[in-house]
Amino acid sequence: MSETTTVPESLGEPSSPRQLRGNLGVTAIVFMVVAAAAPLGVIGGVVPLGLAAGNGAGFPATFIASTLVLLLFAVGFTAMTPYVDEAGAFFSYLRQALGFPAGIGIAFVALVSYVALEAGVYGLLGPAGASVVELLGGPALPWWLFAAAAFALTTYLGYRNIELSSRVLGVLLTAEIAIVLVLDLVIVARGGDHGLSSGIVSPGAIFSGSLGIGLLFAIISYVGFEATAIFRDEARAPERTIPRATYAALILIGVFYAVTSWALISGWGDDAAVARATDNGDTFLGDTAQRYIGVVGADIITVLYFTSLFACILAFHNVASRYVFALSQRDVLPASLSVPHSRHGSPHAASLWISGAVALSVLLAVLFGLDPAAQFYTWFAGTTTVGIVVLMTATSVAVLVFFARDRRGQSLWRVRIAPALGLIGLVGALVLILSNLSDLVGGSSVLAWVIVVLLVTAFAAGVVVGARVGGRAAPDRTPRA
């Protein structure tokens, strides 16, 4: 892409086109989206829930099933990528297949979903930061102090060039995956508590307990992988980079989750692991680490859990900022938000806009005295869970519609069979999530309905705005006078 700029005499400085600049390769994008999935957070938080409320020792198999469903989704998603020439991720795909208003509607759903999770994760990061300080012998401090510090750093990195964020995420992600792999290897080398678990391949274990709840917790653990396409303008050779990054992220996440959850179960034995996850879910990962790699290993995991949550926040901040930038390119949002920084090539104005929304959310949580994890995080994460699965489901429909009359030289498998199978799996996941949404958000059916209404309202508002804007054929990427 060209980075040529002109120098208006009146300003004395270069003006930038309404397009982001970057040089991200497959590895950098993979770091970005895997960090958004917060793998250590999933291992320490979601896995104990899946063991306790889901299908017990068979829970690791649900990660395999989820990976297969999402790989089917990715087949159609990446088949359509060469025909979507803008960085808008899901909304660009829907706009191309189902029209501009539907695309803007789904974009509003995406924006609500990503901002909700970015804000909500501060509710986990704050207490995690307090735990690190206490671990180091410091005093007990309020959670919002750590949220404020992380917010300031996220805002700074979001303002700067994307390569800086990718390097930070790369370091943090490598560290958290490395320590967990060490734990996995030690457990396997020692043969577990009394042999390695066979639950991952045992039909009796896989279909025990509540398989539906197990699948639900598994599918929500992948939130973030789908954001590869949002970095299109900042990627090298996006037609190749985006598909490769999507598949690599999915496979890395799926294998990591399945192997690690299986190893953790093996570390205690099937029945003991389920009992411990039920009674002491909050400390399940730390207890396992202390048992197999000692106090120092457990302390390292405590610190890396905090940095994993920060990496998740930064990754979702980058994604949300680029959604705002893409929408402002089409004048759905103020055009000033789609002018990149003259030196960094970043969506700095959009980034600050997202920071403002997140700051307001965290401030309200503090003022109303919400429990940072049980209320603030849980409510916002529930919103994201529903929203992201809706986004993927709608995108699968868009792929099928786009290739319905003309396969454009693609195989039947890539544009018909795989997307259809992925759609079936995603619809099933959405039914499971909606059926159990009240449990996900603390047992409140009223709150569950509020989330559904919020997302429906966001979609409807987007459709109305999209219809008013009129659906330009291509985003305006020239500077405004």
Secondary structure as GFF3:
##gff-version 3
##sequence-region A 1 481
A	DSSP	alpha_helix	26	37	.	.	.	ID=ss1
A	DSSP	alpha_helix	39	41	.	.	.	ID=ss2
A	DSSP	pi_helix	42	46	.	.	.	ID=ss3
A	DSSP	alpha_helix	47	53	.	.	.	ID=ss4
A	DSSP	three_ten_helix	56	58	.	.	.	ID=ss5
A	DSSP	alpha_helix	59	80	.	.	.	ID=ss6
A	DSSP	three_ten_helix	81	83	.	.	.	ID=ss7
A	DSSP	alpha_helix	90	98	.	.	.	ID=ss8
A	DSSP	alpha_helix	100	135	.	.	.	ID=ss9
A	DSSP	alpha_helix	143	159	.	.	.	ID=ss10
A	DSSP	alpha_helix	162	189	.	.	.	ID=ss11
A	DSSP	alpha_helix	203	206	.	.	.	ID=ss12
A	DSSP	alpha_helix	211	219	.	.	.	ID=ss13
A	DSSP	three_ten_helix	220	222	.	.	.	ID=ss14
A	DSSP	three_ten_helix	225	234	.	.	.	ID=ss15
A	DSSP	alpha_helix	238	266	.	.	.	ID=ss16
A	DSSP	alpha_helix	270	279	.	.	.	ID=ss17
A	DSSP	three_ten_helix	281	283	.	.	.	ID=ss18
A	DSSP	alpha_helix	284	329	.	.	.	ID=ss19
A	DSSP	three_ten_helix	335	338	.	.	.	ID=ss20
A	DSSP	alpha_helix	348	367	.	.	.	ID=ss21
A	DSSP	pi_helix	372	377	.	.	.	ID=ss22
A	DSSP	alpha_helix	378	402	.	.	.	ID=ss23
A	DSSP	alpha_helix	412	412	.	.	.	ID=ss24
A	DSSP	pi_helix	413	417	.	.	.	ID=ss25
A	DSSP	alpha_helix	418	435	.	.	.	ID=ss26
A	DSSP	alpha_helix	437	440	.	.	.	ID=ss27
A	DSSP	alpha_helix	445	469	.	.	.	ID=ss28
###
